[in-house]
Amino acid sequence: MAGGGVVMAGDIKHYPGRTTFFVIMVCIVAASGGLMFGYDVGISGGVTSMDEFLAKFFPAVLEKKRAAAATESAYCKYDDQKLQAFTSSLYIAALVSTFFSSYTTMHYGRKATMLIAGIAFCLGVIFTAAAAEIIMLIIGRVLLGWGVGFANQAVPLYLSEMAPSKWRGALNILFQLAVTIGILFANLVNYGTEKMARNGWRVSLAIAGLPAIFITLGGILLPDTPNSLVQRGKHERARQVLRKIRGIENVEEEFDDILIASNEAAAVKHPFRNILKRRNRPQLVISMILQFFQQFTGINAIMFYAPVLFQTLGFASSASLYSAVIVGAVNVLATCVAITLVDRIGRRWLLLEACIQMFVAQTAIAIILALGLDGNYMPTYLGWIAVALICVYVSSFAWSWGPLGWLIPSEIFPLETRSAGQAITVSTNMVFTFLIAQVFLSMLCTFKWGIFLFFAAWVVVMFLFTYFFIPETKGIPIEEMDLVWTRHWFWKNYVPHPDTLAHPNGIPMEAMKTSKLEDGAANGHKL
Ligand code: BGC
């Protein structure tokens, strides 16, 4: 469960304490969880564009690639089900493991779940880096996928429960920043290992062992969160941990609030059944649709397959990997923009602006490919314009749909369904990530330049959905979130107005909440 009222993002209550060594360790663990995920996203495209790797595991693809110059369209060089399975097997495994990891986070704690993630990551790295047969490669990717499923469930919860409340929002996006750094790191490693005479791909896959070891050590050495300890009846240990992470002796106020929240959460017997109730419909629909849209921006077509895509544009192997590094760096920098803007100009503005920018960039890329790519040849200057347009596209994703696809679900679910909401969010994301990984190269082969128009069309749908159905949540405390729905032109049909609900202390809830919401509205929120 995602802790209690005192640990919500955007909460207005602050407890005494200072930033301690343990809190810094928490950030490092979070970074290694995100790095690991990002590294896995970024590494496969580079590895699959290396000839030595293809010769060993996918000789048919290598043959096709070599023959392509004379016989086939550039768009189909890499169209191969097994090659796509290498990339996508990780995400299907992550999807399945999310359901186990939501159980282990609840019953055995966040720490134990991170340890499981770390062990799965380490085994996955051994299998992939040492692979002698394609089956070892796939088993390794499945193990890495288990790691991703367990880490993506446990690490964000671990972070939000350990961090001082004033850091909580920023930490959420820092996790995404770590993901983008992981992708960039993978691109850089590929750029270096591609130059090795032999076994470059093994080195690329083995370096993932570094963050894997880190998260494993975190799972062994770090304490569990106070919330998780309370939830499992270990009250004294929870107090000790609170004292350690806050750096003060008297932690009773925070401890009492955790206890109350834990009891409330325990009273909800069936979070997954609960989440299907009509009053939770807006949160459920928005969280799931955000994941669908996030993936149908086409971002992972670029993140997974950038080097392959650049080779399709006629770049040589090292220029392709070099371009992937540029795109990766833009992704990291633009995520920093999100961190500074998200609480100032709000979520809606970023999402809407990005749709326009993505639409323009994708349409322009389609036009350049349609007019410029002749068989296997494209003038170099047009190739570089395409790379620049991909950077325009990736930057808009990175300051909007990337981080907000994760941030918004984490702030709109009420306490009793938050943990189930997180599991559904992660698994929905994995379903669509899997789909894109599995079909992109075939779609590229069939649709050719039209693939970019396909994604651009989805961006139009996303713009309209955001405009009409996603309310602004900037600066609104989580416990006030219901009012966002009750005042929304459409969602008010699903969420009962607070006037009709009795409050335990007899004060009408509407009267209690209006003042805080008005504070928010005065800061420029649109509902
Ligand atoms: C998405 C990933 C994507 C990454 C790119 C994340 O928000 O969930 O699928 O690869 O952003 O930076």
Boltz pocket constraint, residues with backbone or C-beta under 6 A from the ligand:
constraints:
  - pocket:
      binder: B
      contacts: [[A, 41], [A, 176], [A, 179], [A, 180], [A, 183], [A, 294], [A, 299], [A, 300], [A, 303], [A, 331], [A, 401], [A, 402], [A, 403], [A, 405], [A, 429], [A, 433]]
      max_distance: 6.0
